[in-house]
Amino acid sequence: MKKFVKVFLFVLGLVLLTGLTGCETANYEAEAGKYECYYITMNGQDVTSYYEYYNIILEVNGKCVVESKQVGASQTYEAKAKYSIADNKIKVVTSMLFFKVTEEYDYINGEIIMDTTLEDTRVYAKFRRAQ
């Protein structure tokens, strides 16, 4: 479980830290909204039930917030970021100290599909717009 938490927090940290660069004049009115994770695996193991919630909130101006809480945890995770969407891809560019990291996920039929590998851990997650 400790490895799971470390890898999860590292992936989120790389992808969605504060202080990101992006286009301030973005207009994502059609895409803006709250997206809830309804399926997540780590190395093929379904870990969806490990989360009380895991959301990505896309704002019209190209900013986003990621928030999550593990079941039984007293602390929550929240990070602010910037994003862009084009050609069925959502790109998130993060800045961490002197480094910039760009992560790209699928944005298909109004869902965000994350498929990434960090070290030996493959994380696959699906997010759909909240009703």
C-alpha positions as CSV (number, residue, x, y, z in Angstrom):
1,M,0.0,0.0,0.0
2,K,2.9,2.4,0.7
3,K,4.3,1.9,-2.8
4,F,0.8,2.6,-4.2
5,V,0.5,5.8,-2.3
6,K,4.0,7.0,-3.2
7,V,3.6,6.2,-6.9
8,F,0.1,7.8,-7.0
9,L,1.2,11.0,-5.3
10,F,4.3,11.2,-7.5
11,V,2.3,10.8,-10.7
12,L,-0.2,13.4,-9.6
13,G,2.6,15.7,-8.5
14,L,4.3,15.5,-11.9
15,V,1.1,16.1,-13.8
16,L,-0.8,18.6,-11.7
17,L,1.3,20.9,-9.6
18,T,0.7,24.6,-9.1
19,G,2.5,27.2,-11.1
20,L,1.8,25.9,-14.6
21,T,2.2,27.7,-17.8
22,G,-0.6,27.9,-20.4
23,C,-2.8,30.1,-22.5
24,E,-4.8,32.5,-20.3
25,T,-7.2,33.3,-23.2
26,A,-8.3,29.7,-23.6
27,N,-12.1,29.1,-23.9
28,Y,-13.2,25.6,-23.1
29,E,-16.8,26.3,-22.5
30,A,-18.0,23.0,-24.0
31,E,-15.4,20.9,-22.1
32,A,-15.5,22.8,-18.7
33,G,-16.9,20.9,-15.8
34,K,-16.2,18.3,-13.1
35,Y,-15.0,14.9,-14.2
36,E,-15.2,12.1,-11.8
37,C,-12.9,9.0,-11.8
38,Y,-15.1,5.9,-12.2
39,Y,-12.3,3.4,-12.9
40,I,-8.6,3.2,-12.0
41,T,-6.1,0.5,-12.1
42,M,-2.5,0.2,-11.1
43,N,-0.6,-2.6,-12.9
44,G,-3.9,-4.0,-13.9
45,Q,-5.3,-4.2,-10.4
46,D,-8.6,-2.3,-9.9
47,V,-8.0,0.2,-7.1
48,T,-11.2,2.3,-7.7
49,S,-12.6,1.4,-4.3
50,Y,-9.4,2.9,-2.7
51,Y,-10.8,6.4,-3.3
52,E,-13.6,8.2,-1.7
53,Y,-13.3,10.6,-4.7
54,Y,-10.9,11.5,-7.4
55,N,-12.0,14.5,-9.6
56,I,-10.6,16.7,-12.3
57,I,-12.3,20.1,-12.6
58,L,-11.8,21.8,-15.9
59,E,-12.4,25.6,-16.0
60,V,-13.4,27.5,-19.1
61,N,-10.1,29.5,-19.0
62,G,-7.8,26.5,-19.3
63,K,-7.2,26.1,-15.6
64,C,-8.0,22.9,-13.8
65,V,-8.0,21.5,-10.3
66,V,-7.4,17.9,-9.3
67,E,-8.8,16.7,-6.0
68,S,-8.8,13.3,-4.4
69,K,-9.2,11.5,-1.1
70,Q,-8.4,7.9,-0.3
71,V,-10.9,5.9,1.7
72,G,-10.0,6.2,5.4
73,A,-7.5,9.0,4.9
74,S,-7.7,12.2,6.9
75,Q,-6.0,14.3,4.3
76,T,-7.1,15.3,0.9
77,Y,-5.0,16.0,-2.2
78,E,-5.6,19.2,-4.3
79,A,-3.5,20.7,-7.1
80,K,-4.1,23.4,-9.6
81,A,-2.9,23.2,-13.2
82,K,-3.5,24.5,-16.7
83,Y,-4.5,22.4,-19.7
84,S,-5.3,22.5,-23.4
85,I,-7.5,20.3,-25.5
86,A,-7.0,19.6,-29.3
87,D,-7.4,16.6,-31.6
88,N,-9.0,14.4,-28.9
89,K,-6.0,14.9,-26.6
90,I,-5.8,16.9,-23.3
91,K,-2.3,18.2,-22.4
92,V,-1.3,19.3,-19.0
93,V,1.9,21.2,-18.6
94,T,3.4,21.4,-15.2
95,S,6.3,23.4,-13.8
96,M,8.3,22.0,-11.0
97,L,11.3,24.1,-10.0
98,F,13.2,24.4,-13.2
99,F,11.5,21.6,-15.0
100,K,8.4,21.5,-17.2
101,V,6.6,18.3,-17.7
102,T,3.9,17.7,-20.4
103,E,1.4,14.9,-19.9
104,E,-1.0,14.0,-22.6
105,Y,-4.1,11.9,-22.2
106,D,-7.0,11.0,-24.4
107,Y,-10.1,13.2,-24.4
108,I,-12.7,11.1,-26.2
109,N,-16.5,11.5,-26.1
110,G,-16.3,13.8,-23.2
111,E,-14.1,11.5,-21.1
112,I,-10.5,11.9,-19.9
113,I,-8.5,8.7,-20.2
114,M,-5.2,8.6,-18.4
115,D,-2.7,5.8,-19.3
116,T,0.7,6.4,-18.0
117,T,3.7,4.5,-16.6
118,L,6.0,5.6,-13.8
119,E,8.9,3.3,-13.1
120,D,7.3,-0.1,-13.0
121,T,3.7,1.1,-12.3
122,R,1.1,1.5,-15.0
123,V,-1.8,3.8,-14.0
124,Y,-4.9,3.6,-16.1
125,A,-7.9,5.8,-15.2
126,K,-11.2,7.0,-16.7
127,F,-13.0,10.2,-15.8
128,R,-16.5,11.1,-16.9
129,R,-18.3,14.4,-16.5
130,A,-20.4,14.6,-13.3
131,Q,-24.1,14.8,-13.8
